[in-house]
Amino acid sequence: MSALNLTPDEEALVLDALRTKANHYNAMFSSTDMALEALIAKVVSQLPQPEPVVVVEPEPVAMEVVEPEAAVEATEEAPTEE
């Protein structure tokens, strides 16, 4: 058995070609070519599986709640430049 050393782009191209051929066969004969489907499954099973992405949730940020009356008082107390 031969082993091909393909780049990820080449692997995607080969898999796309196989799937296109299977779709074409299905459209022409209204049935599935089982040998072609088995080959697609074999190729997919031999492809490296991507690593799962770990999402880290940020820590919640405590927000200061300002009461409306306190905000008005703070505005009134602030010195104004004249």
ChimeraX attribute file (.defattr): number of C-alpha atoms within 10 A of each C-alpha:
attribute: neighborCount
match mode: 1-to-1
recipient: residues
	/A:1	3
	/A:2	4
	/A:3	5
	/A:4	7
	/A:5	8
	/A:6	10
	/A:7	9
	/A:8	11
	/A:9	9
	/A:10	11
	/A:11	16
	/A:12	14
	/A:13	12
	/A:14	15
	/A:15	18
	/A:16	13
	/A:17	13
	/A:18	17
	/A:19	16
	/A:20	12
	/A:21	15
	/A:22	20
	/A:23	15
	/A:24	13
	/A:25	15
	/A:26	13
	/A:27	11
	/A:28	10
	/A:29	9
	/A:30	10
	/A:31	11
	/A:32	15
	/A:33	14
	/A:34	10
	/A:35	10
	/A:36	15
	/A:37	15
	/A:38	11
	/A:39	14
	/A:40	18
	/A:41	12
	/A:42	11
	/A:43	14
	/A:44	14
	/A:45	10
	/A:46	8
	/A:47	12
	/A:48	8
	/A:49	8
	/A:50	6
	/A:51	6
	/A:52	6
	/A:53	6
	/A:54	6
	/A:55	6
	/A:56	6
	/A:57	6
	/A:58	6
	/A:59	6
	/A:60	6
	/A:61	6
	/A:62	6
	/A:63	6
	/A:64	6
	/A:65	6
	/A:66	8
	/A:67	8
	/A:68	9
	/A:69	9
	/A:70	10
	/A:71	11
	/A:72	10
	/A:73	10
	/A:74	11
	/A:75	11
	/A:76	10
	/A:77	9
	/A:78	8
	/A:79	8
	/A:80	7
	/A:81	4
	/A:82	3
